[in-house]
């Protein structure tokens, strides 16, 4: 199960990188960097207070979205 939690972060990062560059061209980099930091912060809070493993998996996916968005910009 631990491997799945880590893999969800990588899946989220891989998924968001396919869409981040066209959206960045349309909206600009600043709003997306702010969105990535908000996603990363919120996913950390949800991971901290996750009541079960399924919420932890969803938070890890959200974490991957934030990481992948920040990494491609």
Predicted model as a PDB file, atoms N, CA, C, CB and O in Angstrom, pLDDT in the B-factor column:
MODEL        1                                                                  
ATOM      1  N   UNK A   1       0.820  -1.195   0.000  1.00 81.00           N  
ATOM      2  CA  UNK A   1       0.000   0.000   0.000  1.00 81.00           C  
ATOM      3  C   UNK A   1       0.865   1.261   0.000  1.00 81.00           C  
ATOM      4  CB  UNK A   1      -0.933  -0.003   1.205  1.00 81.00           C  
ATOM      5  O   UNK A   1       0.473   2.286  -0.558  1.00 81.00           O  
ATOM      6  N   UNK A   2       2.038   1.183   0.626  1.00 81.00           N  
ATOM      7  CA  UNK A   2       2.910   2.360   0.658  1.00 81.00           C  
ATOM      8  C   UNK A   2       3.378   2.736  -0.742  1.00 81.00           C  
ATOM      9  CB  UNK A   2       4.119   2.106   1.563  1.00 81.00           C  
ATOM     10  O   UNK A   2       3.495   3.914  -1.078  1.00 81.00           O  
ATOM     11  N   UNK A   3       3.642   1.723  -1.543  1.00 91.00           N  
ATOM     12  CA  UNK A   3       4.065   1.983  -2.911  1.00 91.00           C  
ATOM     13  C   UNK A   3       2.982   2.645  -3.743  1.00 91.00           C  
ATOM     14  CB  UNK A   3       4.491   0.703  -3.564  1.00 91.00           C  
ATOM     15  O   UNK A   3       3.269   3.470  -4.610  1.00 91.00           O  
ATOM     16  N   UNK A   4       1.747   2.282  -3.478  1.00 93.00           N  
ATOM     17  CA  UNK A   4       0.628   2.888  -4.199  1.00 93.00           C  
ATOM     18  C   UNK A   4       0.480   4.362  -3.852  1.00 93.00           C  
ATOM     19  CB  UNK A   4      -0.669   2.146  -3.888  1.00 93.00           C  
ATOM     20  O   UNK A   4       0.141   5.175  -4.713  1.00 93.00           O  
ATOM     21  N   UNK A   5       0.730   4.706  -2.600  1.00 89.00           N  
ATOM     22  CA  UNK A   5       0.628   6.104  -2.179  1.00 89.00           C  
ATOM     23  C   UNK A   5       1.685   6.942  -2.893  1.00 89.00           C  
ATOM     24  CB  UNK A   5       0.786   6.229  -0.644  1.00 89.00           C  
ATOM     25  O   UNK A   5       1.394   8.047  -3.351  1.00 89.00           O  
ATOM     26  N   UNK A   6       2.901   6.428  -2.991  1.00 89.00           N  
ATOM     27  CA  UNK A   6       3.962   7.146  -3.702  1.00 89.00           C  
ATOM     28  C   UNK A   6       3.670   7.187  -5.199  1.00 89.00           C  
ATOM     29  CB  UNK A   6       5.333   6.486  -3.445  1.00 89.00           C  
ATOM     30  O   UNK A   6       3.905   8.200  -5.858  1.00 89.00           O  
ATOM     31  N   UNK A   7       3.159   6.086  -5.727  1.00 94.00           N  
ATOM     32  CA  UNK A   7       2.869   6.027  -7.160  1.00 94.00           C  
ATOM     33  C   UNK A   7       1.767   6.992  -7.555  1.00 94.00           C  
ATOM     34  CB  UNK A   7       2.479   4.617  -7.560  1.00 94.00           C  
ATOM     35  O   UNK A   7       1.783   7.519  -8.667  1.00 94.00           O  
ATOM     36  N   UNK A   8       0.814   7.233  -6.675  1.00 94.00           N  
ATOM     37  CA  UNK A   8      -0.258   8.180  -6.997  1.00 94.00           C  
ATOM     38  C   UNK A   8       0.295   9.587  -7.190  1.00 94.00           C  
ATOM     39  CB  UNK A   8      -1.324   8.182  -5.891  1.00 94.00           C  
ATOM     40  O   UNK A   8      -0.200  10.340  -8.030  1.00 94.00           O  
ATOM     41  N   UNK A   9       1.300   9.940  -6.431  1.00 93.00           N  
ATOM     42  CA  UNK A   9       1.934  11.243  -6.611  1.00 93.00           C  
ATOM     43  C   UNK A   9       2.592  11.331  -7.981  1.00 93.00           C  
ATOM     44  CB  UNK A   9       2.970  11.499  -5.505  1.00 93.00           C  
ATOM     45  O   UNK A   9       2.499  12.358  -8.652  1.00 93.00           O  
ATOM     46  N   UNK A  10       3.248  10.268  -8.393  1.00 94.00           N  
ATOM     47  CA  UNK A  10       3.893  10.266  -9.707  1.00 94.00           C  
ATOM     48  C   UNK A  10       2.868  10.248 -10.843  1.00 94.00           C  
ATOM     49  CB  UNK A  10       4.826   9.062  -9.831  1.00 94.00           C  
ATOM     50  O   UNK A  10       3.083  10.869 -11.884  1.00 94.00           O  
ATOM     51  N   UNK A  11       1.775   9.549 -10.647  1.00 94.00           N  
ATOM     52  CA  UNK A  11       0.707   9.530 -11.652  1.00 94.00           C  
ATOM     53  C   UNK A  11       0.111  10.921 -11.807  1.00 94.00           C  
ATOM     54  CB  UNK A  11      -0.392   8.514 -11.266  1.00 94.00           C  
ATOM     55  O   UNK A  11      -0.135  11.375 -12.924  1.00 94.00           O  
ATOM     56  N   UNK A  12      -0.119  11.593 -10.695  1.00 94.00           N  
ATOM     57  CA  UNK A  12      -0.653  12.947 -10.751  1.00 94.00           C  
ATOM     58  C   UNK A  12       0.294  13.911 -11.437  1.00 94.00           C  
ATOM     59  CB  UNK A  12      -0.959  13.439  -9.366  1.00 94.00           C  
ATOM     60  O   UNK A  12      -0.137  14.755 -12.222  1.00 94.00           O  
ATOM     61  N   UNK A  13       1.585  13.793 -11.147  1.00 95.00           N  
ATOM     62  CA  UNK A  13       2.570  14.668 -11.786  1.00 95.00           C  
ATOM     63  C   UNK A  13       2.651  14.402 -13.280  1.00 95.00           C  
ATOM     64  CB  UNK A  13       3.947  14.481 -11.147  1.00 95.00           C  
ATOM     65  O   UNK A  13       2.762  15.336 -14.074  1.00 95.00           O  
ATOM     66  N   UNK A  14       2.596  13.136 -13.665  1.00 94.00           N  
ATOM     67  CA  UNK A  14       2.642  12.794 -15.084  1.00 94.00           C  
ATOM     68  C   UNK A  14       1.402  13.292 -15.820  1.00 94.00           C  
ATOM     69  CB  UNK A  14       2.779  11.285 -15.259  1.00 94.00           C  
ATOM     70  O   UNK A  14       1.500  13.797 -16.938  1.00 94.00           O  
ATOM     71  N   UNK A  15       0.253  13.151 -15.199  1.00 93.00           N  
ATOM     72  CA  UNK A  15      -0.994  13.570 -15.824  1.00 93.00           C  
ATOM     73  C   UNK A  15      -1.044  15.080 -16.019  1.00 93.00           C  
ATOM     74  CB  UNK A  15      -2.176  13.116 -14.987  1.00 93.00           C  
ATOM     75  O   UNK A  15      -1.469  15.546 -17.077  1.00 93.00           O  
ATOM     76  N   UNK A  16      -0.623  15.847 -15.033  1.00 94.00           N  
ATOM     77  CA  UNK A  16      -0.759  17.301 -15.107  1.00 94.00           C  
ATOM     78  C   UNK A  16       0.270  17.910 -16.062  1.00 94.00           C  
ATOM     79  CB  UNK A  16      -0.609  17.916 -13.713  1.00 94.00           C  
ATOM     80  O   UNK A  16       0.029  18.981 -16.619  1.00 94.00           O  
ATOM     81  N   UNK A  17       1.406  17.249 -16.258  1.00 92.00           N  
ATOM     82  CA  UNK A  17       2.403  17.813 -17.165  1.00 92.00           C  
ATOM     83  C   UNK A  17       1.945  17.802 -18.618  1.00 92.00           C  
ATOM     84  CB  UNK A  17       3.700  17.054 -17.039  1.00 92.00           C  
ATOM     85  O   UNK A  17       2.437  18.584 -19.430  1.00 92.00           O  
ATOM     86  N   UNK A  18       1.004  16.918 -18.949  1.00 91.00           N  
ATOM     87  CA  UNK A  18       0.517  16.894 -20.328  1.00 91.00           C  
ATOM     88  C   UNK A  18      -0.350  18.105 -20.652  1.00 91.00           C  
ATOM     89  CB  UNK A  18      -0.269  15.620 -20.579  1.00 91.00           C  
ATOM     90  O   UNK A  18      -0.478  18.478 -21.818  1.00 91.00           O  
ATOM     91  N   UNK A  19      -0.946  18.720 -19.636  1.00 89.00           N  
ATOM     92  CA  UNK A  19      -1.839  19.846 -19.858  1.00 89.00           C  
ATOM     93  C   UNK A  19      -1.274  21.188 -19.402  1.00 89.00           C  
ATOM     94  CB  UNK A  19      -3.124  19.597 -19.162  1.00 89.00           C  
ATOM     95  O   UNK A  19      -1.848  22.233 -19.708  1.00 89.00           O  
ATOM     96  N   UNK A  20      -0.171  21.174 -18.683  1.00 90.00           N  
ATOM     97  CA  UNK A  20       0.281  22.418 -18.054  1.00 90.00           C  
ATOM     98  C   UNK A  20       0.868  23.425 -19.045  1.00 90.00           C  
ATOM     99  CB  UNK A  20       1.307  22.103 -17.001  1.00 90.00           C  
ATOM    100  O   UNK A  20       0.672  24.629 -18.874  1.00 90.00           O  
ATOM    101  N   UNK A  21       1.564  22.977 -20.048  1.00 90.00           N  
ATOM    102  CA  UNK A  21       2.181  23.936 -20.974  1.00 90.00           C  
ATOM    103  C   UNK A  21       1.162  24.679 -21.846  1.00 90.00           C  
ATOM    104  CB  UNK A  21       3.168  23.216 -21.865  1.00 90.00           C  
ATOM    105  O   UNK A  21       1.284  25.895 -21.991  1.00 90.00           O  
ATOM    106  N   UNK A  22       0.165  24.008 -22.432  1.00 91.00           N  
ATOM    107  CA  UNK A  22      -0.836  24.781 -23.181  1.00 91.00           C  
ATOM    108  C   UNK A  22      -1.644  25.738 -22.295  1.00 91.00           C  
ATOM    109  CB  UNK A  22      -1.784  23.834 -23.890  1.00 91.00           C  
ATOM    110  O   UNK A  22      -1.982  26.845 -22.714  1.00 91.00           O  
ATOM    111  N   UNK A  23      -1.945  25.305 -21.083  1.00 90.00           N  
ATOM    112  CA  UNK A  23      -2.671  26.179 -20.167  1.00 90.00           C  
ATOM    113  C   UNK A  23      -1.784  27.340 -19.730  1.00 90.00           C  
ATOM    114  CB  UNK A  23      -3.166  25.389 -18.939  1.00 90.00           C  
ATOM    115  O   UNK A  23      -2.268  28.455 -19.538  1.00 90.00           O  
ATOM    116  N   UNK A  24      -0.493  27.082 -19.574  1.00 91.00           N  
ATOM    117  CA  UNK A  24       0.444  28.137 -19.209  1.00 91.00           C  
ATOM    118  C   UNK A  24       0.568  29.175 -20.325  1.00 91.00           C  
ATOM    119  CB  UNK A  24       1.817  27.540 -18.889  1.00 91.00           C  
ATOM    120  O   UNK A  24       0.701  30.368 -20.053  1.00 91.00           O  
ATOM    121  N   UNK A  25       0.526  28.730 -21.555  1.00 92.00           N  
ATOM    122  CA  UNK A  25       0.558  29.680 -22.664  1.00 92.00           C  
ATOM    123  C   UNK A  25      -0.695  30.553 -22.693  1.00 92.00           C  
ATOM    124  CB  UNK A  25       0.705  28.937 -23.989  1.00 92.00           C  
ATOM    125  O   UNK A  25      -0.637  31.721 -23.076  1.00 92.00           O  
ATOM    126  N   UNK A  26      -1.816  29.986 -22.289  1.00 94.00           N  
ATOM    127  CA  UNK A  26      -3.069  30.717 -22.315  1.00 94.00           C  
ATOM    128  C   UNK A  26      -3.221  31.657 -21.109  1.00 94.00           C  
ATOM    129  CB  UNK A  26      -4.226  29.742 -22.361  1.00 94.00           C  
ATOM    130  O   UNK A  26      -3.592  32.820 -21.271  1.00 94.00           O  
ATOM    131  N   UNK A  27      -2.939  31.158 -19.914  1.00 93.00           N  
ATOM    132  CA  UNK A  27      -3.159  31.935 -18.692  1.00 93.00           C  
ATOM    133  C   UNK A  27      -1.929  32.688 -18.201  1.00 93.00           C  
ATOM    134  CB  UNK A  27      -3.636  31.031 -17.609  1.00 93.00           C  
ATOM    135  O   UNK A  27      -2.054  33.715 -17.534  1.00 93.00           O  
ATOM    136  N   UNK A  28      -0.757  32.188 -18.523  1.00 91.00           N  
ATOM    137  CA  UNK A  28       0.474  32.760 -17.995  1.00 91.00           C  
ATOM    138  C   UNK A  28       1.018  31.897 -16.873  1.00 91.00           C  
ATOM    139  CB  UNK A  28       0.239  34.189 -17.501  1.00 91.00           C  
ATOM    140  O   UNK A  28       0.324  31.026 -16.348  1.00 91.00           O  
ATOM    141  N   UNK A  29       2.264  32.148 -16.514  1.00 92.00           N  
ATOM    142  CA  UNK A  29       2.917  31.299 -15.523  1.00 92.00           C  
ATOM    143  C   UNK A  29       2.548  31.658 -14.095  1.00 92.00           C  
ATOM    144  CB  UNK A  29       4.401  31.381 -15.686  1.00 92.00           C  
ATOM    145  O   UNK A  29       2.470  30.776 -13.239  1.00 92.00           O  
ATOM    146  N   UNK A  30       2.323  32.923 -13.823  1.00 94.00           N  
ATOM    147  CA  UNK A  30       2.075  33.338 -12.446  1.00 94.00           C  
ATOM    148  C   UNK A  30       0.831  32.690 -11.819  1.00 94.00           C  
ATOM    149  CB  UNK A  30       1.936  34.831 -12.397  1.00 94.00           C  
ATOM    150  O   UNK A  30       0.918  32.188 -10.698  1.00 94.00           O  
ATOM    151  N   UNK A  31      -0.327  32.683 -12.506  1.00 94.00           N  
ATOM    152  CA  UNK A  31      -1.488  32.027 -11.897  1.00 94.00           C  
ATOM    153  C   UNK A  31      -1.288  30.526 -11.682  1.00 94.00           C  
ATOM    154  CB  UNK A  31      -2.706  32.250 -12.759  1.00 94.00           C  
ATOM    155  O   UNK A  31      -1.796  29.959 -10.714  1.00 94.00           O  
ATOM    156  N   UNK A  32      -0.556  29.896 -12.579  1.00 93.00           N  
ATOM    157  CA  UNK A  32      -0.335  28.461 -12.426  1.00 93.00           C  
ATOM    158  C   UNK A  32       0.651  28.151 -11.300  1.00 93.00           C  
ATOM    159  CB  UNK A  32       0.171  27.870 -13.732  1.00 93.00           C  
ATOM    160  O   UNK A  32       0.512  27.133 -10.621  1.00 93.00           O  
ATOM    161  N   UNK A  33       1.629  29.005 -11.099  1.00 94.00           N  
ATOM    162  CA  UNK A  33       2.533  28.811  -9.964  1.00 94.00           C  
ATOM    163  C   UNK A  33       1.804  29.014  -8.637  1.00 94.00           C  
ATOM    164  CB  UNK A  33       3.724  29.773 -10.060  1.00 94.00           C  
ATOM    165  O   UNK A  33       2.063  28.301  -7.667  1.00 94.00           O  
ATOM    166  N   UNK A  34       0.904  29.974  -8.599  1.00 95.00           N  
ATOM    167  CA  UNK A  34       0.099  30.167  -7.390  1.00 95.00           C  
ATOM    168  C   UNK A  34      -0.809  28.961  -7.176  1.00 95.00           C  
ATOM    169  CB  UNK A  34      -0.741  31.468  -7.488  1.00 95.00           C  
ATOM    170  O   UNK A  34      -0.960  28.490  -6.049  1.00 95.00           O  
ATOM    171  N   UNK A  35      -1.408  28.463  -8.241  1.00 94.00           N  
ATOM    172  CA  UNK A  35      -2.276  27.288  -8.126  1.00 94.00           C  
ATOM    173  C   UNK A  35      -1.490  26.061  -7.674  1.00 94.00           C  
ATOM    174  CB  UNK A  35      -2.966  27.004  -9.464  1.00 94.00           C  
ATOM    175  O   UNK A  35      -1.983  25.264  -6.876  1.00 94.00           O  
ATOM    176  N   UNK A  36      -0.270  25.909  -8.185  1.00 95.00           N  
ATOM    177  CA  UNK A  36       0.527  24.751  -7.774  1.00 95.00           C  
ATOM    178  C   UNK A  36       0.909  24.829  -6.303  1.00 95.00           C  
ATOM    179  CB  UNK A  36       1.784  24.644  -8.630  1.00 95.00           C  
ATOM    180  O   UNK A  36       0.921  23.808  -5.615  1.00 95.00           O  
ATOM    181  N   UNK A  37       1.220  26.021  -5.811  1.00 95.00           N  
ATOM    182  CA  UNK A  37       1.554  26.136  -4.392  1.00 95.00           C  
ATOM    183  C   UNK A  37       0.333  25.907  -3.510  1.00 95.00           C  
ATOM    184  CB  UNK A  37       2.155  27.506  -4.101  1.00 95.00           C  
ATOM    185  O   UNK A  37       0.452  25.336  -2.426  1.00 95.00           O  
ATOM    186  N   UNK A  38      -0.837  26.346  -3.960  1.00 96.00           N  
ATOM    187  CA  UNK A  38      -2.065  26.098  -3.199  1.00 96.00           C  
ATOM    188  C   UNK A  38      -2.389  24.603  -3.190  1.00 96.00           C  
ATOM    189  CB  UNK A  38      -3.250  26.903  -3.794  1.00 96.00           C  
ATOM    190  O   UNK A  38      -2.759  24.059  -2.150  1.00 96.00           O  
ATOM    191  N   UNK A  39      -2.253  23.940  -4.332  1.00 94.00           N  
ATOM    192  CA  UNK A  39      -2.483  22.499  -4.394  1.00 94.00           C  
ATOM    193  C   UNK A  39      -1.529  21.744  -3.478  1.00 94.00           C  
ATOM    194  CB  UNK A  39      -2.333  22.002  -5.827  1.00 94.00           C  
ATOM    195  O   UNK A  39      -1.931  20.822  -2.768  1.00 94.00           O  
ATOM    196  N   UNK A  40      -0.271  22.142  -3.501  1.00 93.00           N  
ATOM    197  CA  UNK A  40       0.737  21.470  -2.683  1.00 93.00           C  
ATOM    198  C   UNK A  40       0.443  21.667  -1.196  1.00 93.00           C  
ATOM    199  CB  UNK A  40       2.144  21.995  -3.024  1.00 93.00           C  
ATOM    200  O   UNK A  40       0.581  20.732  -0.408  1.00 93.00           O  
ATOM    201  N   UNK A  41       0.041  22.877  -0.809  1.00 96.00           N  
ATOM    202  CA  UNK A  41      -0.271  23.166   0.588  1.00 96.00           C  
ATOM    203  C   UNK A  41      -1.511  22.407   1.045  1.00 96.00           C  
ATOM    204  CB  UNK A  41      -0.473  24.668   0.787  1.00 96.00           C  
ATOM    205  O   UNK A  41      -1.511  21.797   2.114  1.00 96.00           O  
ATOM    206  N   UNK A  42      -2.564  22.445   0.239  1.00 96.00           N  
ATOM    207  CA  UNK A  42      -3.800  21.760   0.610  1.00 96.00           C  
ATOM    208  C   UNK A  42      -3.624  20.240   0.676  1.00 96.00           C  
ATOM    209  CB  UNK A  42      -4.900  22.107  -0.381  1.00 96.00           C  
ATOM    210  O   UNK A  42      -4.197  19.576   1.541  1.00 96.00           O  
ATOM    211  N   UNK A  43      -2.833  19.707  -0.238  1.00 96.00           N  
ATOM    212  CA  UNK A  43      -2.608  18.262  -0.196  1.00 96.00           C  
ATOM    213  C   UNK A  43      -1.828  17.869   1.051  1.00 96.00           C  
ATOM    214  CB  UNK A  43      -1.862  17.798  -1.452  1.00 96.00           C  
ATOM    215  O   UNK A  43      -2.053  16.796   1.611  1.00 96.00           O  
ATOM    216  N   UNK A  44      -0.923  18.721   1.486  1.00 95.00           N  
ATOM    217  CA  UNK A  44      -0.210  18.443   2.726  1.00 95.00           C  
ATOM    218  C   UNK A  44      -1.125  18.443   3.931  1.00 95.00           C  
ATOM    219  CB  UNK A  44       0.887  19.446   2.927  1.00 95.00           C  
ATOM    220  O   UNK A  44      -0.979  17.612   4.826  1.00 95.00           O  
ATOM    221  N   UNK A  45      -2.070  19.373   3.960  1.00 96.00           N  
ATOM    222  CA  UNK A  45      -3.040  19.406   5.066  1.00 96.00           C  
ATOM    223  C   UNK A  45      -3.951  18.184   5.050  1.00 96.00           C  
ATOM    224  CB  UNK A  45      -3.885  20.682   4.995  1.00 96.00           C  
ATOM    225  O   UNK A  45      -4.243  17.603   6.095  1.00 96.00           O  
ATOM    226  N   UNK A  46      -4.396  17.801   3.861  1.00 96.00           N  
ATOM    227  CA  UNK A  46      -5.273  16.627   3.761  1.00 96.00           C  
ATOM    228  C   UNK A  46      -4.505  15.360   4.135  1.00 96.00           C  
ATOM    229  CB  UNK A  46      -5.856  16.499   2.330  1.00 96.00           C  
ATOM    230  O   UNK A  46      -5.061  14.468   4.776  1.00 96.00           O  
ATOM    231  N   UNK A  47      -3.237  15.272   3.743  1.00 95.00           N  
ATOM    232  CA  UNK A  47      -2.435  14.112   4.135  1.00 95.00           C  
ATOM    233  C   UNK A  47      -2.243  14.060   5.646  1.00 95.00           C  
ATOM    234  CB  UNK A  47      -1.075  14.144   3.435  1.00 95.00           C  
ATOM    235  O   UNK A  47      -2.248  12.985   6.248  1.00 95.00           O  
ATOM    236  N   UNK A  48      -2.074  15.221   6.245  1.00 95.00           N  
ATOM    237  CA  UNK A  48      -1.871  15.280   7.689  1.00 95.00           C  
ATOM    238  C   UNK A  48      -3.088  14.768   8.448  1.00 95.00           C  
ATOM    239  CB  UNK A  48      -1.554  16.705   8.119  1.00 95.00           C  
ATOM    240  O   UNK A  48      -2.939  14.042   9.431  1.00 95.00           O  
ATOM    241  N   UNK A  49      -4.279  15.131   8.012  1.00 96.00           N  
ATOM    242  CA  UNK A  49      -5.495  14.765   8.722  1.00 96.00           C  
ATOM    243  C   UNK A  49      -6.337  13.733   7.975  1.00 96.00           C  
ATOM    244  CB  UNK A  49      -6.316  15.992   8.978  1.00 96.00           C  
ATOM    245  O   UNK A  49      -7.562  13.729   8.105  1.00 96.00           O  
ATOM    246  N   UNK A  50      -5.713  12.877   7.212  1.00 94.00           N  
ATOM    247  CA  UNK A  50      -6.499  11.882   6.472  1.00 94.00           C  
ATOM    248  C   UNK A  50      -7.013  10.796   7.419  1.00 94.00           C  
ATOM    249  CB  UNK A  50      -5.651  11.247   5.339  1.00 94.00           C  
ATOM    250  O   UNK A  50      -6.236  10.207   8.170  1.00 94.00           O  
ATOM    251  N   UNK A  51      -8.318  10.535   7.384  1.00 94.00           N  
ATOM    252  CA  UNK A  51      -8.884   9.545   8.305  1.00 94.00           C  
ATOM    253  C   UNK A  51      -8.673   8.097   7.860  1.00 94.00           C  
ATOM    254  CB  UNK A  51     -10.353   9.798   8.470  1.00 94.00           C  
ATOM    255  O   UNK A  51      -8.707   7.181   8.681  1.00 94.00           O  
ATOM    256  N   UNK A  52      -8.458   7.896   6.567  1.00 95.00           N  
ATOM    257  CA  UNK A  52      -8.225   6.534   6.075  1.00 95.00           C  
ATOM    258  C   UNK A  52      -7.268   6.579   4.887  1.00 95.00           C  
ATOM    259  CB  UNK A  52      -9.567   5.849   5.671  1.00 95.00           C  
ATOM    260  O   UNK A  52      -6.835   7.651   4.463  1.00 95.00           O  
ATOM    261  N   UNK A  53      -6.954   5.428   4.372  1.00 95.00           N  
ATOM    262  CA  UNK A  53      -5.945   5.333   3.320  1.00 95.00           C  
ATOM    263  C   UNK A  53      -6.471   5.872   1.983  1.00 95.00           C  
ATOM    264  CB  UNK A  53      -5.492   3.880   3.157  1.00 95.00           C  
ATOM    265  O   UNK A  53      -5.682   6.316   1.149  1.00 95.00           O  
ATOM    266  N   UNK A  54      -7.761   5.838   1.775  1.00 95.00           N  
ATOM    267  CA  UNK A  54      -8.315   6.308   0.508  1.00 95.00           C  
ATOM    268  C   UNK A  54      -8.228   7.828   0.393  1.00 95.00           C  
ATOM    269  CB  UNK A  54      -9.768   5.855   0.366  1.00 95.00           C  
ATOM    270  O   UNK A  54      -7.971   8.359  -0.687  1.00 95.00           O  
ATOM    271  N   UNK A  55      -8.438   8.509   1.482  1.00 96.00           N  
ATOM    272  CA  UNK A  55      -8.261   9.968   1.489  1.00 96.00           C  
ATOM    273  C   UNK A  55      -6.782  10.298   1.320  1.00 96.00           C  
ATOM    274  CB  UNK A  55      -8.815  10.594   2.807  1.00 96.00           C  
ATOM    275  O   UNK A  55      -6.433  11.288   0.677  1.00 96.00           O  
ATOM    276  N   UNK A  56      -5.919   9.472   1.895  1.00 95.00           N  
ATOM    277  CA  UNK A  56      -4.486   9.664   1.723  1.00 95.00           C  
ATOM    278  C   UNK A  56      -4.067   9.475   0.264  1.00 95.00           C  
ATOM    279  CB  UNK A  56      -3.717   8.698   2.619  1.00 95.00           C  
ATOM    280  O   UNK A  56      -3.199  10.195  -0.229  1.00 95.00           O  
ATOM    281  N   UNK A  57      -4.672   8.524  -0.417  1.00 95.00           N  
ATOM    282  CA  UNK A  57      -4.396   8.320  -1.843  1.00 95.00           C  
ATOM    283  C   UNK A  57      -4.858   9.518  -2.677  1.00 95.00           C  
ATOM    284  CB  UNK A  57      -5.084   7.037  -2.340  1.00 95.00           C  
ATOM    285  O   UNK A  57      -4.150   9.952  -3.585  1.00 95.00           O  
ATOM    286  N   UNK A  58      -6.030  10.045  -2.374  1.00 95.00           N  
ATOM    287  CA  UNK A  58      -6.524  11.212  -3.101  1.00 95.00           C  
ATOM    288  C   UNK A  58      -5.635  12.425  -2.837  1.00 95.00           C  
ATOM    289  CB  UNK A  58      -7.979  11.519  -2.704  1.00 95.00           C  
ATOM    290  O   UNK A  58      -5.371  13.209  -3.748  1.00 95.00           O  
ATOM    291  N   UNK A  59      -5.177  12.584  -1.607  1.00 96.00           N  
ATOM    292  CA  UNK A  59      -4.283  13.699  -1.277  1.00 96.00           C  
ATOM    293  C   UNK A  59      -2.938  13.537  -1.963  1.00 96.00           C  
ATOM    294  CB  UNK A  59      -4.087  13.804   0.238  1.00 96.00           C  
ATOM    295  O   UNK A  59      -2.322  14.524  -2.362  1.00 96.00           O  
ATOM    296  N   UNK A  60      -2.481  12.309  -2.102  1.00 95.00           N  
ATOM    297  CA  UNK A  60      -1.228  12.068  -2.807  1.00 95.00           C  
ATOM    298  C   UNK A  60      -1.355  12.396  -4.291  1.00 95.00           C  
ATOM    299  CB  UNK A  60      -0.792  10.619  -2.626  1.00 95.00           C  
ATOM    300  O   UNK A  60      -0.412  12.899  -4.902  1.00 95.00           O  
ATOM    301  N   UNK A  61      -2.505  12.114  -4.863  1.00 95.00           N  
ATOM    302  CA  UNK A  61      -2.760  12.492  -6.255  1.00 95.00           C  
ATOM    303  C   UNK A  61      -2.775  14.009  -6.402  1.00 95.00           C  
ATOM    304  CB  UNK A  61      -4.096  11.896  -6.742  1.00 95.00           C  
ATOM    305  O   UNK A  61      -2.212  14.549  -7.355  1.00 95.00           O  
ATOM    306  N   UNK A  62      -3.409  14.690  -5.470  1.00 94.00           N  
ATOM    307  CA  UNK A  62      -3.435  16.154  -5.467  1.00 94.00           C  
ATOM    308  C   UNK A  62      -2.029  16.719  -5.294  1.00 94.00           C  
ATOM    309  CB  UNK A  62      -4.357  16.675  -4.350  1.00 94.00           C  
ATOM    310  O   UNK A  62      -1.681  17.738  -5.891  1.00 94.00           O  
ATOM    311  N   UNK A  63      -1.234  16.055  -4.482  1.00 95.00           N  
ATOM    312  CA  UNK A  63       0.161  16.440  -4.287  1.00 95.00           C  
ATOM    313  C   UNK A  63       0.933  16.319  -5.599  1.00 95.00           C  
ATOM    314  CB  UNK A  63       0.817  15.569  -3.196  1.00 95.00           C  
ATOM    315  O   UNK A  63       1.749  17.179  -5.930  1.00 95.00           O  
ATOM    316  N   UNK A  64       0.673  15.264  -6.327  1.00 95.00           N  
ATOM    317  CA  UNK A  64       1.321  15.087  -7.624  1.00 95.00           C  
ATOM    318  C   UNK A  64       0.928  16.162  -8.613  1.00 95.00           C  
ATOM    319  CB  UNK A  64       0.986  13.735  -8.193  1.00 95.00           C  
ATOM    320  O   UNK A  64       1.749  16.587  -9.426  1.00 95.00           O  
ATOM    321  N   UNK A  65      -0.324  16.613  -8.555  1.00 95.00           N  
ATOM    322  CA  UNK A  65      -0.753  17.711  -9.411  1.00 95.00           C  
ATOM    323  C   UNK A  65       0.056  18.961  -9.119  1.00 95.00           C  
ATOM    324  CB  UNK A  65      -2.244  17.990  -9.225  1.00 95.00           C  
ATOM    325  O   UNK A  65       0.514  19.634 -10.043  1.00 95.00           O  
ATOM    326  N   UNK A  66       0.235  19.279  -7.847  1.00 94.00           N  
ATOM    327  CA  UNK A  66       1.007  20.459  -7.472  1.00 94.00           C  
ATOM    328  C   UNK A  66       2.468  20.346  -7.858  1.00 94.00           C  
ATOM    329  CB  UNK A  66       0.898  20.697  -5.995  1.00 94.00           C  
ATOM    330  O   UNK A  66       3.063  21.312  -8.337  1.00 94.00           O  
ATOM    331  N   UNK A  67       3.047  19.180  -7.656  1.00 94.00           N  
ATOM    332  CA  UNK A  67       4.456  18.971  -7.993  1.00 94.00           C  
ATOM    333  C   UNK A  67       4.658  19.039  -9.502  1.00 94.00           C  
ATOM    334  CB  UNK A  67       4.950  17.616  -7.450  1.00 94.00           C  
ATOM    335  O   UNK A  67       5.578  19.704  -9.977  1.00 94.00           O  
ATOM    336  N   UNK A  68       3.810  18.360 -10.248  1.00 94.00           N  
ATOM    337  CA  UNK A  68       3.961  18.347 -11.700  1.00 94.00           C  
ATOM    338  C   UNK A  68       3.742  19.714 -12.326  1.00 94.00           C  
ATOM    339  CB  UNK A  68       3.004  17.361 -12.305  1.00 94.00           C  
ATOM    340  O   UNK A  68       4.403  20.068 -13.302  1.00 94.00           O  
ATOM    341  N   UNK A  69       2.829  20.470 -11.772  1.00 92.00           N  
ATOM    342  CA  UNK A  69       2.564  21.812 -12.288  1.00 92.00           C  
ATOM    343  C   UNK A  69       3.754  22.738 -12.032  1.00 92.00           C  
ATOM    344  CB  UNK A  69       1.292  22.392 -11.645  1.00 92.00           C  
ATOM    345  O   UNK A  69       4.143  23.511 -12.908  1.00 92.00           O  
ATOM    346  N   UNK A  70       4.320  22.660 -10.848  1.00 92.00           N  
ATOM    347  CA  UNK A  70       5.467  23.512 -10.520  1.00 92.00           C  
ATOM    348  C   UNK A  70       6.721  23.082 -11.282  1.00 92.00           C  
ATOM    349  CB  UNK A  70       5.735  23.480  -9.012  1.00 92.00           C  
ATOM    350  O   UNK A  70       7.548  23.919 -11.644  1.00 92.00           O  
ATOM    351  N   UNK A  71       6.860  21.799 -11.519  1.00 92.00           N  
ATOM    352  CA  UNK A  71       8.074  21.300 -12.184  1.00 92.00           C  
ATOM    353  C   UNK A  71       8.124  21.687 -13.660  1.00 92.00           C  
ATOM    354  CB  UNK A  71       8.157  19.781 -12.052  1.00 92.00           C  
ATOM    355  O   UNK A  71       9.211  21.885 -14.204  1.00 92.00           O  
ATOM    356  N   UNK A  72       6.978  21.799 -14.310  1.00 88.00           N  
ATOM    357  CA  UNK A  72       6.999  22.095 -15.741  1.00 88.00           C  
ATOM    358  C   UNK A  72       7.039  23.587 -16.031  1.00 88.00           C  
ATOM    359  CB  UNK A  72       5.796  21.485 -16.409  1.00 88.00           C  
ATOM    360  O   UNK A  72       7.319  23.986 -17.161  1.00 88.00           O  
ATOM    361  N   UNK A  73       6.768  24.407 -15.045  1.00 83.00           N  
ATOM    362  CA  UNK A  73       6.803  25.849 -15.281  1.00 83.00           C  
ATOM    363  C   UNK A  73       8.149  26.340 -14.916  1.00 83.00           C  
ATOM    364  CB  UNK A  73       5.722  26.596 -14.490  1.00 83.00           C  
ATOM    365  O   UNK A  73       8.422  27.535 -15.029  1.00 83.00           O  
TER     366      UNK A  73                                                      
ENDMDL                                                                          
END                                                                             
